[in-house]
Amino acid sequence: MEKGSVAICFVQHAISGLRARGIDPVPVLRAAGIAPGLLDLPLARVAAERYGALWLGVANALDDEFFGQDSRRMKCGSFAMLCHAVTDSQTFAQALDRIARYFGVLLDDIGVRLEREGDLAALVLTAPTPHPPGVFAQETMLVMLHGLMSWLLRRRVPVRLAAFHYREPSYSAEYRVMYSRQLAFSQPATALWFDAALLEQPVRHDARSLRAFLRDAPYNIVVKYSDRNSAVAKVRRLLRNQRAEAWPTFEEMAASLHLSASSLRRRLMDEGASYQDLKDALRRDLAIEALSNTDQPVAEIAASLGFAEPGAFHRAFRRWTGSRPGAYRHAPQP
């Protein structure tokens, strides 16, 4: 499964429910392997698996799998029961309808409905109460919905448009990775739009595949499934399979994908990426992963990522995250 990293703003949002209830978030952060001092670094990021561990930690502390973002708790075990309820669905449409109805039972302040409009369909968020749900509640619902959609069809479901009822946040660039490259803000409703033809696709899951899915949740909900056919996914996959110091030139990468350099460049541009951006993002995520999960010396991490000397790695890491590498292991405690 493709690994990645999560912006620190989502960590801040995730622990807001703890703080609102007077619960110290520091032990939960530490148990998830996240240095609390990273909260003070606006550009910091955490490994996706650490964010998944934090989600579980907050859920256990609150007995709420929805981060305390709804006036009714989504008690621990609710998500698993939802998955059991949709596993035997015959079609994608039937599964999405069940998901919408199930969330209507679980939560009070936010709901979801399935809409169809021409050759597009959408999961649209609703507000059953007069008070609109907060931004993080909507973000969390979309992450859960898209993760479920992708699991049901065993591939990342392409979102043609991610629409948001609220104004564009400062971290909206994250949404292009989380949801879609096509974003619209200040819309009538928050919704994920996708090809309506997918609604007739069969759902083929059983008890075994459900157990495997739940075993990795919520990490696989955060990461979802990569679009393996996209140019970005193919390039990133080839890079991950090689040591950084051996990464090919752009022309060599294009040749390995049986494309001309101009064709690969155009495809990457269409997907909102460049080869250098992909290499930088992968180096960043691999560095965060190593710093978070291993005791490997920083100098060795730098060398494994293709940096000629540690100083260059330190400068690059500060540019990527706003902090030095050691902060991910030894951040000052608040």
N, C-alpha and C positions, 0 to 999 in steps of 0.2 A: 504494500500500500504506500502511496506517495506521502512522504512526510512534508511538513511545512512549519511555519511559525505564525504566531498570533500577536497582533499589536497589543501593547500594554494597556491601551484604553479599554479593551474588552476584559482584561483582568480587573481593572478598576470597577467596571460595571458589574462584574460577576460577584465581587465581594460587597457591593453596596447593600444588598439585602442583609448581610451579616451585620454591617455597621448600623443599619436602621433598627435592628433588634438588639443592639448593645452587645453583640458578640465580637470578641477580638478576632480579626481576620488573620493575624500573624501566624498562629499555630496552624491554621488551615493552609495558608500559603506555603509554609515550610514543609508541611506534610506532602504537599503536591510538588515539592522540589523547586519552588519559585522563591528567589531571594526577595524579601519584602522591600529592600532598598530600591529595587527596580521600579517601584511605583513612583518614585521621584524623578524618573528619567523618561521624559515624554516620548522619545523615539525608541525606547526599549521594546524588545519582542521576547516571547517565550516559545519554547518548542510546543508544537500542537499537542503532543502527548501529555505535556505538563498542564496545559489548559484543560485537557480532558480529565486529568486527575483532579484539578481544581473544581471542575463541575461536579464530580462525584463527592468531593469533600464538602462543598457548600450544600449540596443536596442532603448529605447525611447530617450536617449540622442543623439544617432548617427542617428536615424531613419534607423537602420541597425540591422537585427536579426542575422547577421553573425559576430558580434563583430568588424566590420571594417577590416576584414581579406581578403577581396577581393577588387579589384579595382572598382567593381560595388557594390553599396549598395543593400543588400537584404532588401528592405523597409519593415517597419512594416506592418503586414498583409499578407506578402508573404507566411509564413509557413501555415497560416490558409487556404489560397487559394490552396496551394499544397494539403492539407488534403482533401479539398472539391473535388479536381480533382481526387483523388484516391478512395474515399469512395465507389463509385459504381462499382469498378473493380470486375470482375467475379472471377479471380484467383490471387494468390500471385504473379505469374510471371507477369501478366498484370499490377498489381499495382506497382511492382518494375520498370518495363519498363517506366511507366508513371512518376514515381519519378525521374528516370534518365533523361528523356527528359525535365522535368520541371526544374531541377537544371541547365540544359544546357541553359535554357532561363534566369534564375535568375542571374547566376554568370558568370564571365568571366575567372577567373584564376584557377578554379577547377571544375571538372566535375565528372561524375560517369557513369559507364556502367555495364550492367549485363552480366556475362560470365557463361558458363557451361562447365564443364570438367569431363566427366565420371559421377560418382555418387555425385559429388560436384558442387556447383554453388558459384558464388562470386559477390559481388558488389565491383568493382575495381575503385579506384580513378584515374582520368586522369588530365593532365595539358594541356589544350587547347592552352596556351601561352608558349613561350620559357622559361618563368621563373617559376620554380616549386613552388607550394604553400608552405607556411610555415608550421611548425610542428603543431602549434595550429589550423590553418585552417583545416588541415587534421584530427586532433583530433575532432574538432567541427563537421565536416562532418560525421565522423564515429558515433559519439554520436547521431546525428540527424537520420542517416540512421538506426542504430540499434534500436533506440526508435520507429521509424516508423514501422520497421519490426515487432517488438514485439506487437505493438498496432494492426497491421493488422491481426495478427494471434491470438490475445488475450492471448498471453503467451510469455515469454522471448524466443527468438529464439536462440538455442544453436549455438555458433560460434565455428566451428571445428578448425579454425586457423585464428588468426589475424596477418596479415603480414604488415610490415611497410617499406616504401622506405628509411626511414632515419635510422641513427644509434640509438642504444638503449639509451634512456635518463636516467638520474639518478633516475627518479621517475617511472620507468617502472613497479614496483610492483603494481602500481595503475591500470595498464592495465588489470591485471588478474581479477580484480573486474569489470572493465568497459566493457571489451570485452570478453576475453577468457583466460583460463589457458594456452593455447597453443599459444605462441608468436614467431614471427620470425622477425628479423630486417635486415636492409640493403638488402632488397628484391627488385626485379625488379619493383614492384608497391605496393602501400598500398591497402589492400583489406580485406574484411570480407568473409571467406569461410564457407559455411553451406551446409546441406544436400539438394541435388537437388530435392529430392522427395517432399520437401515442396513447390516447385514452383507450383504444381498442386492443392495445398490446396485452398479451396474457401475463399473468403473474405466476411464476413457478418457484414457489418456496415451500419448504416443509419444515418439520421440527428440527432437523439437523442444521439447515441453513439459518434458521432462526436462532438457534443456540450460538452458532458462530458469530452472527451479527451482534447479538446481545453481549457476548463475551468481550467484544472490542469496543462496545459503546461506553461513553459517548465520543471516544477518540475518532471513530469512523464517521460520526455525525459531523464533527468539526472539519475533518479532512475531506469527507465525502469520497466520491470516486472521480479519478481524473478522466478527462476526455482524452482517451488514449489515441484518438485519431487526429487530434489537433497538432499543428506544427510545434506549438509550445511544449506540449506533453512529450512529443517524440524527441525534441532536442534535449529537454530536461532529463528524460530517461536515459538517453545515450551518455549525457554528461555524468549522471549519477553512477553509471556502470564503469567509469574510468577514474583513475586518480587525477586530481586536478592538474598536476604538473604535466599530464599527458593529454589534456584536453585539446581537441583538434582546432585548427584555424576555421574561420567561417566557411571558407571555400571547401575545406576537407569535410566539414559537417554537412554542407549541402550535397557533396558527392556521396556521402554515406547514406543520405536519404533519397538518392537518385533524383536530385533536383539541381537546377542551375542555381548559382549564387543569387541571381536576381529574383528567381521564383521563390526561394526560401526567404529572402529579405522581404518580399511583398507579402508572403503569407504571415510572417511574424508581425509585420506592420498592421495587417488586417486584424490580428489578434491583440494588438496593443502592446507589442513587446519588441525588443531588439536582442540580438545575441549577447551583447555585453550586459544588458540588464538581466538576462537569464543567468549568466555566469555569476554576476554579483549576488543575485538573490539566492542562488544555490549555495554559493560560498558562505553567505550570511547564515542560511538555515543550517548548513552542516556545522558551522562554527558554534551556533547556539546549541545544537544537538549535542556536540561533543563537550561543550562547557557545562551543560546541564546534566549530562548523564555519565560522564567519565571523570577520572582524575588525571587525564592526560595533560602533560605540561603544555602551557600556551605555545611555547616555541615549537613543540611537535605538531600541534594543531595547525599552526601557521605553515609549517613545511608541508603538511599533508594537503593543504589547500592551495599549494603552488606559490606561496610567497617566498621570495628569495631570502628575506630576513624578517625577524619578528616585528621590527619597527614599522614596516610597510603594512603588516597585518593589523597592528594596533591602530594605525591611522585609518585604514579601511573600515575596521570594526566601529570606530568612533563615528565615521561618516554614516555607516549603516544604521547604528542604534543610538548614537548620542552618548555612548559610554565606553569605557575601556573593557577589554575581555574579562579581566579579573572581577569586575563588578557582578558578573553573573554567578560567581561563586562566593564572593566576599562583600556583597553590598552592605553598606551600613544599615543597621536596623533602626526603624522609626521609633 
